[in-house]
Amino acid sequence: MDYDLGADADALRQRLRDLIHAHVPADFLGACTDDPADLELCNAFCRTLAEQGLLCLAWPEEYGGGGGDVWHQTIVREEMWAHHEPRGPQYMGVNWVGPALMRHGTDAQRAKHLPPIAAGEVIWCQGFSEPEAGSDLASLRTRAVADGDGWVVTGQKVWTSYALMAQWCVLATCTDPDAPSDRRITLFLVRMDSPGIEVRPIPSMLGPHHLNEVFIDGLRVSREDVLGEVGAGWTVMRDALAYERVGIARYARCESLMQRLLEVLDDDGRWEALAPALHARWVRALVDLRVARLLAYRAVGDSSGVDPAAAAVARIVTTTCDQNVAEVLVDAAGPDALDAGADALLHGAIDDHWRYAQAATVASGTIEVQRMLVSRSVLGSSR
Ligand SMILES: Cc1cc2nc3c(=O)[nH]c(=O)nc-3n(C[C@H](O)[C@H](O)[C@H](O)COP(=O)(O)OP(=O)(O)OC[C@H]3O[C@@H](n4cnc5c(N)ncnc54)[C@H](O)[C@@H]3O)c2cc1C
């Protein structure tokens, strides 16, 4: 396969960089900070991307997309992650909520939900994990009990990223506790301000407002809110997680941080003074990042859709790079890596990257579970 994305791709990258340069300050570090202006900036930037047809570049035009291909969308996500993801939480709607709706939603759901995502007007969150059901999602216990022509939902979610910022959630529930594990789960599209939903933030080193608990008590949902078939939520989740895993181009963030730190260290002669062993780790990390990029491209390039095992391979390598690069950056920058504030090295991005990297091999499914998924695919086994 030829991974040269061509002159078009270079022009698109430059256009995105110019937009980021014009709209995103150099010290921006993502939406989950103490400053509410950062989330505002993300929302405004998404609208700007959308107005230029760049937010959902690979979506069909009928849904508000730009009619581009998956490689164009790959370039968008790489440039966004290389600049601390100025789409903020909206990357989730673009990456997996939209594709899940296109594949499993009804015409009415597509008409209702896809245009606002493509216009950069809505934040979605993912209500899958529960206190006793993270890796083993099939055992989740949030119950949707049939009631009249709908259901009443009661239960609890945990680690729900961006739940306080989100207007909508893809909520995984158990509709039939006696059914086999692949027929127990039903997904609902729910408004986060519905009566019966309460969000409580979980303080963490990922910054305020990232992780949350979601308590659900007596939430009413209807048949129109079901995503996919009743009892067939597992199929939708498997697709959604594959799209999510391949859609987070953190390898691009790692490469950009390494490049920027190299420039800073080179400027004042510190680069040459680093120990040869650290230079060797630096080069090894760069090679691993190229491998991560190519594995992501392999998953994206599969014309039959994103294969969960290929997405898992790409995710394993990217998150391992995340952690390795975090250590290399901290060792190369020395104590300056931990400085905060306006004058901090790379505006505090190394510290920010190190903190998130610790969670990278857990978020979106742990690395152990990803390895199991790959081994099952290689061995052709379902258990
Ligand atoms: C930053 C971050 C953001 C997140 N965002 C979201 C979100 O938006 N929405 C959401 O629904 N969830 C989210 N999660 C939750 C995440 O998906 C779960 O934490 C993850 O799937 C692991 O589940 P758990 O925490 O219950 O750990 P467990 O499943 O209890 O795992 C504990 C340990 O046991 C290992 N383990 C478990 N089962 C097996 C097995 N069968 N074989 C071998 N080892 C095993 C795991 O690998 C892990 O090391 C997020 C998590 C993080 C860290």
The ligand as an SDF file (V2000), in Angstrom:
LIG
                    3D

 53 58  0  0  0  0  0  0  0  0999 V2000
   -9.2440    8.6420   30.6720 C   0  0  0  0  0  0  0  0  0  0  0  0
  -10.3890    7.6830   30.6330 C   0  0  0  0  0  0  0  0  0  0  0  0
  -11.5270    8.0380   29.9460 C   0  0  0  0  0  0  0  0  0  0  0  0
  -12.6100    7.1620   29.9050 C   0  0  0  0  0  0  0  0  0  0  0  0
  -13.7450    7.5660   29.2560 N   0  0  0  0  0  0  0  0  0  0  0  0
  -14.8140    6.7500   29.2390 C   0  0  0  0  0  0  0  0  0  0  0  0
  -16.0320    7.1740   28.6350 C   0  0  0  0  0  0  0  0  0  0  0  0
  -16.1310    8.2810   28.1030 O   0  0  0  0  0  0  0  0  0  0  0  0
  -17.0850    6.3400   28.6490 N   0  0  0  0  0  0  0  0  0  0  0  0
  -17.0310    5.1090   29.2140 C   0  0  0  0  0  0  0  0  0  0  0  0
  -18.0210    4.3770   29.1570 O   0  0  0  0  0  0  0  0  0  0  0  0
  -15.8950    4.6710   29.8350 N   0  0  0  0  0  0  0  0  0  0  0  0
  -14.7890    5.4730   29.8520 C   0  0  0  0  0  0  0  0  0  0  0  0
  -13.6390    5.0590   30.4720 N   0  0  0  0  0  0  0  0  0  0  0  0
  -13.6230    3.7670   31.1610 C   0  0  0  0  0  0  0  0  0  0  0  0
  -12.7620    2.7120   30.5080 C   0  0  0  0  0  0  0  0  0  0  0  0
  -13.3530    2.2570   29.2960 O   0  0  0  0  0  0  0  0  0  0  0  0
  -12.5990    1.5780   31.5200 C   0  0  0  0  0  0  0  0  0  0  0  0
  -11.8790    2.1160   32.6320 O   0  0  0  0  0  0  0  0  0  0  0  0
  -11.8510    0.4060   30.9630 C   0  0  0  0  0  0  0  0  0  0  0  0
  -12.6300   -0.2540   29.9810 O   0  0  0  0  0  0  0  0  0  0  0  0
  -11.4570   -0.6080   32.0680 C   0  0  0  0  0  0  0  0  0  0  0  0
  -12.5500   -0.9570   32.8420 O   0  0  0  0  0  0  0  0  0  0  0  0
  -12.4600   -0.8900   34.4480 P   0  0  0  0  0  0  0  0  0  0  0  0
  -11.9740    0.4560   34.8360 O   0  0  0  0  0  0  0  0  0  0  0  0
  -13.7550   -1.3650   34.9850 O   0  0  0  0  0  0  0  0  0  0  0  0
  -11.3030   -1.9150   34.8320 O   0  0  0  0  0  0  0  0  0  0  0  0
  -11.4450   -3.5090   34.8950 P   0  0  0  0  0  0  0  0  0  0  0  0
  -12.2240   -3.9760   33.7280 O   0  0  0  0  0  0  0  0  0  0  0  0
  -11.9310   -3.8800   36.2580 O   0  0  0  0  0  0  0  0  0  0  0  0
   -9.9510   -3.9430   34.7240 O   0  0  0  0  0  0  0  0  0  0  0  0
   -9.0060   -3.9360   35.8270 C   0  0  0  0  0  0  0  0  0  0  0  0
   -7.7500   -4.6410   35.3340 C   0  0  0  0  0  0  0  0  0  0  0  0
   -8.0530   -6.0240   35.0270 O   0  0  0  0  0  0  0  0  0  0  0  0
   -7.6690   -6.3240   33.6950 C   0  0  0  0  0  0  0  0  0  0  0  0
   -8.6410   -7.2470   33.1160 N   0  0  0  0  0  0  0  0  0  0  0  0
   -9.9930   -7.1540   33.1550 C   0  0  0  0  0  0  0  0  0  0  0  0
  -10.5550   -8.1950   32.5130 N   0  0  0  0  0  0  0  0  0  0  0  0
   -9.5240   -8.9400   32.0350 C   0  0  0  0  0  0  0  0  0  0  0  0
   -9.4560  -10.1450   31.2850 C   0  0  0  0  0  0  0  0  0  0  0  0
  -10.5660  -10.7700   30.9010 N   0  0  0  0  0  0  0  0  0  0  0  0
   -8.2330  -10.6250   30.9680 N   0  0  0  0  0  0  0  0  0  0  0  0
   -7.0930   -9.9920   31.3500 C   0  0  0  0  0  0  0  0  0  0  0  0
   -7.1050   -8.8340   32.0890 N   0  0  0  0  0  0  0  0  0  0  0  0
   -8.2990   -8.3280   32.4150 C   0  0  0  0  0  0  0  0  0  0  0  0
   -7.7170   -5.0020   32.9580 C   0  0  0  0  0  0  0  0  0  0  0  0
   -6.8870   -5.0420   31.8120 O   0  0  0  0  0  0  0  0  0  0  0  0
   -7.1960   -4.0470   34.0340 C   0  0  0  0  0  0  0  0  0  0  0  0
   -5.7880   -4.0990   34.0870 O   0  0  0  0  0  0  0  0  0  0  0  0
  -12.5400    5.9020   30.5370 C   0  0  0  0  0  0  0  0  0  0  0  0
  -11.3800    5.5510   31.2350 C   0  0  0  0  0  0  0  0  0  0  0  0
  -10.3160    6.4300   31.2960 C   0  0  0  0  0  0  0  0  0  0  0  0
   -9.0790    6.0330   32.0410 C   0  0  0  0  0  0  0  0  0  0  0  0
  1  2  1  0
  2  3  1  0
  2 52  2  0
  3  4  2  0
  4  5  1  0
  4 50  1  0
  5  6  2  0
  6  7  1  0
  6 13  1  0
  7  8  2  0
  7  9  1  0
  9 10  1  0
 10 11  2  0
 10 12  1  0
 12 13  2  0
 13 14  1  0
 14 15  1  0
 14 50  1  0
 15 16  1  0
 16 17  1  0
 16 18  1  0
 18 19  1  0
 18 20  1  0
 20 21  1  0
 20 22  1  0
 22 23  1  0
 23 24  1  0
 24 25  2  0
 24 26  1  0
 24 27  1  0
 27 28  1  0
 28 29  2  0
 28 30  1  0
 28 31  1  0
 31 32  1  0
 32 33  1  0
 33 34  1  0
 33 48  1  0
 34 35  1  0
 35 36  1  0
 35 46  1  0
 36 37  1  0
 36 45  1  0
 37 38  2  0
 38 39  1  0
 39 40  1  0
 39 45  2  0
 40 41  1  0
 40 42  2  0
 42 43  1  0
 43 44  2  0
 44 45  1  0
 46 47  1  0
 46 48  1  0
 48 49  1  0
 50 51  2  0
 51 52  1  0
 52 53  1  0
M  END
$$$$
